[in-house]
Amino acid sequence: MNTMSTANISAKDVMALRQKTGLGMMDCKKAL
């Protein structure tokens, strides 16, 4: 997985969503 290609989505935002929703990382990225 290349973090540079998803620079518009910060890792902190994804991590926060994962903790709140319990979803997988890909699900959170789709939601953003």
Secondary structure, 3 states (H helix, E strand, C coil): CCHHHHCCCCHHHHHHHHHHHCCCHHHHHHHC
